[in-house]
Amino acid sequence: MKPKLYQYAACPFCNKVRSILEYKGVDFETIEVHPLNKKEIAFSPDYRAVPIYIDSKGAQVNDSTPIMRRIDEEFPEPGVFSCGPAEQAEELKWLAWSDKFVKGLPTALYDTLPNALKSFDYITQVGKFSWFEKLTIKFSGAAVMTLVAKKIRKREGIARPDDFLRQKAGEWVQGLNSRPFMGGEHPNGADLAVFGITRAVEGLRALRVLEENKVFSEWYHRTQNLILRRTETVNV
Ligand SMILES: N[C@@H](CCC(=O)N[C@@H](CS)C(=O)NCC(=O)O)C(=O)O
């Protein structure tokens, strides 16, 4: 059977999983979860976050990075996660880095209430919601996330969210060290994780700030083109 991805369209963790599935040209189904009542994942009383992945044999896998690894085993071609010990260590380092990157993102998306409303406009546009759901999610989400963003800023010591994004883009580019991908000639798990996280802010100001870094922007589009080529090949 077709694998299933329970997601929020704009969630960075879900976009990590979508990126590896699309890179591998897997035919999969996405199920948009209602962020307030989460009725679509009622089958999972103990794990209430998205993404949840149901593999082609019907087994449930939780948590974006373990899901990506499962997909790499389930659909081995083209291989994504690194094999050699040095490559694996580098990949792990950048996967850990991507967790910090993703934690700081809300501070840039929801730094002020008007910006939070813009972000939620985008989130409700890309998700599948009725107009009433859009309205409730937009206003309650924006209000809650503005407060959450303030807390994260304090906890992570992020003084200026845009500078945090610029710093992250710079660190990633330094790690690339003139290579096309963190995985060298081909994207590895860290490339697809960071690409997915970045793609989640595609329609938003945060991506424009990240793309001020030209090398970061080139890496982003290089990865995007590779994914687009694979999905086009599958659809012909
Ligand atoms: N470590 C998890 C984190 C997943 C996560 O935090 N997902 C958020 C959505 S972006 C979520 O579902 N939060 C619970 C909620 O919405 O109530 C992963 O990498 O998949």
The ligand as a Tripos MOL2 file, in Angstrom:
@<TRIPOS>MOLECULE
LIG
   20    19     1     0     0
SMALL
NO_CHARGES

@<TRIPOS>ATOM
      1 N1         10.7540   15.7260   17.3120 N.3       1 LIG1
      2 C1          9.5560   15.7760   16.5260 C.3       1 LIG1
      3 C2          8.8690   17.1030   16.7270 C.3       1 LIG1
      4 C3          7.5400   17.1800   16.0340 C.3       1 LIG1
      5 C4          6.7490   18.3960   16.4460 C.2       1 LIG1
      6 O1          7.1020   19.1260   17.3780 O.2       1 LIG1
      7 N2          5.6720   18.6270   15.7290 N.am      1 LIG1
      8 C5          4.7640   19.6990   16.0720 C.3       1 LIG1
      9 C6          4.2350   20.3670   14.8330 C.3       1 LIG1
     10 S1          5.4250   21.3910   14.0090 S.3       1 LIG1
     11 C7          3.5690   19.0910   16.7810 C.2       1 LIG1
     12 O2          2.9170   18.2170   16.2520 O.2       1 LIG1
     13 N3          3.3300   19.5750   17.9910 N.am      1 LIG1
     14 C8          2.2390   19.0910   18.8050 C.3       1 LIG1
     15 C9          0.9970   19.8910   18.6090 C.2       1 LIG1
     16 O3          0.7650   20.5130   17.5630 O.co2     1 LIG1
     17 O4          0.1760   19.8370   19.5410 O.co2     1 LIG1
     18 C10         9.9050   15.5360   15.0600 C.2       1 LIG1
     19 O5         11.0490   15.8010   14.6700 O.co2     1 LIG1
     20 O6          9.0670   14.9960   14.3140 O.co2     1 LIG1
@<TRIPOS>BOND
     1     1     2 1
     2     2     3 1
     3     2    18 1
     4     3     4 1
     5     4     5 1
     6     5     6 2
     7     5     7 1
     8     7     8 1
     9     8     9 1
    10     8    11 1
    11     9    10 1
    12    11    12 2
    13    11    13 1
    14    13    14 1
    15    14    15 1
    16    15    16 2
    17    15    17 1
    18    18    19 2
    19    18    20 1
@<TRIPOS>SUBSTRUCTURE
     1 LIG1         1 GROUP 0 **** ****
